[in-house]
Amino acid sequence: MSEESGFEPRISNAEVKARWRIDASEHPDDRPLAELNPGHGDWFEQNKALAVFDRLRREAPVHRTQDSQFGAYWSVSSYDDVKYVDTHHHIFSSDIMNGGIRLGGQPLTEPPPDLFHLPMFIMQDQPVHDEQRKVVAPMFTPTRLAAMGEEIRQRAGEILDNLPRGETFNWVREVSVDLTGRTLATLFDVPQEDRHKLIHWSDTVERIGDPDYFETPAEGFAEIWKCFEYFNGIWQERQAAKVPGDDLISFLAHGEATKNMAPNEFLGNVLLLIVGGNDTTRNSITAGVQALNRYPEEYDKLKADASLIPHMVSEIIRWQSPVAHMCRTAMQDVELGGQQIKKWDKVAIWYLSGNRDAGHFADADRLIIDRDNARSHLSFGFGIHRCLGNRLAELQLRILWEEIMKRFKHVEVVGEARYLNSSFIRGITELPVRVHDR
């Protein structure tokens, strides 16, 4: 990785942040279009990202950022163009050697040291992608998910019953994180008391470049490597089992396409499953409470008709767009939106922006819990990389809201939300609430 990229592992995070910092008083319309850097995490932490993409959809749906902490890249912001890139994997590569799926990745002629190189199947092209994905896909069949439903319901009820009454608390920590952590521990078949470690490693992935947590990205990667140390013994134990277990680590340990993975590739795929199982569900759980408070008429609809919950779940996931972008690398010259994208150019497809495209979703900035086309949202992606656990995410959200509506007449937001400094995961870190029993 070059020093022009803010992700060179040993450059100080504070130096990178100071060089590229966006002042809190600045609005996205203040900058010349050519200087707009949509991928800057400050826009997200300041809750201004939607204004960035409103502007791009109006003025430059396919936009070139020449100078940024990530290097040069294109932003694709309209619904149709995002879907086009996502479904043409032969033109737009996700492979880690071509730059991977996040801003900052660069094409490589050879892998960097293992500590900084974490292959995972979402960052593989065919045929490796499909071969490895098929290994873990059986965990997410309708039959398995149905079997998990009652366990999720029991845990959701327990979490809600133990919430403090008559006082303010952080919904993110007490509900969103706890439910997703418990589900992750079940998927990996590790002790429930270790679920906090899984959440910590998921959080660390998004905080590698944050000087408030790590002085350099290398320190963040070293913390992530503790995840390998934790799972290595579990991996060896389950690989030695004559009868494979019924969990994700056992699937990986016995799958033909995954059983001989190098340590860094094993870690990469474990992290993919942890982050994928945590961030989408967790941030959608929080966003649902936030959005219903922002649009009380929609909350009234829900209170009048709880059968809207399954439909509302899709709308919440659209409205939040918990994975804000994915990156691709152009493998040939291609025209998109009237712009000439060259081979090896980095292309960020903004699910967040496509999900707010009024050309596809009427009144797109509003939460409408009975929206006709909510399920056509981009949040799970399309094509070969469509989110493997999308049905599990929807299941957890549906069950949680069913249990919420049984217990509470209102979950009231009583303070300002705080947001994650990341343009990859659109995360909410704090949401102060009070619950009011029925």
LINPE-V344489 format. One line per field, one symbol per residue. ss: DSSP state (~ for helix, > for strand, _ for the rest). psi: psi as a letter, one per 40 degrees, with the letter a starting at -180 (. if undefined). burial: + if it has 9 or more other ideal C-beta (glycine too) atoms within 8 Angstrom, else -. A space follows every 50 residues. Layout:
ss = ???
psi = ???
burial = ???
This chain:
ss = ___________>~~~~~~~~_______~~~__~~~_____~~~~~___~~ ~~~~~~~~~__>>>>_______>>>>__~~~~~~~~_____>>__~~~__ _____________~~~____~~~____~~~~~~~~~~~~~_~~~~~~~~~ ~~~~~~~~~~~_______>>~~~~~~~~~~~~~~~~~~___~~~~~~~~~ ~~~~~~~________>~~~~~~~~~~~~~~~~~~~~~~~~_______~~~ ~~~~________~~~~~~~~~~~~~~~~~~~~~~~~~~~~~~~~_~~~~~ ~~~~_~~~~~~~~~~~~~~~__>_>>>>>>___>>>__>>>____>>>>> ~~~~___________________~~~______~~~____~~~~~~~~~~~ ~~~~~~~>>>>>>____>>_____>__>>>_>>>>>>_
psi = hiedheehdeihdddddddeihideiidediiddehgdehdddddefedd dddddddddgdhhhhdhieeaiiihheiddddddddegeddhiehdeeea eiidiihidiiiiddehgiidefiiieddddddddededfiddddddedd dddddddddddeiiieihihddddcddddddddddddefihdeedddddd dddddeedeheedhdiddddddddddddddeddddddddehdhiifiddd dddehdeeefiiddddddddddddddedddddddddddddddddgddddd ddddgeeeddddddddddddgdhdiiiihheihihhfeihhiheihhhhg ddddeeheedhhfdeihhefhdfdeeiedeiiadehhdfddddddddddd dddddddhehhhheiiiiihghedhgihdhhhiiihi.
burial = +---+++++-+-+--++--+-+-----+----+--+++++++++++-+++ +++++++---+++++--++++++++++++-++++++-++-++++++-+++ ++++++-+------+++++++++++--++++++++++-++---++--++- -++-+++-++--+-----+++++++++++++++++++++----++-+++- ++-++++++++--+-+++++++++++++-+++-++--++-+--++-++++ +++++-+++-+-+++++++++++++++++++++++++++++++-+--++- ++-----++++++++++++++++++++++++----+--+-+---++++++ +++++++--++--+--+++++--+--+++++-+-++++++++++++++++ +++++-++--+++---+-++-+++++++-++++++---
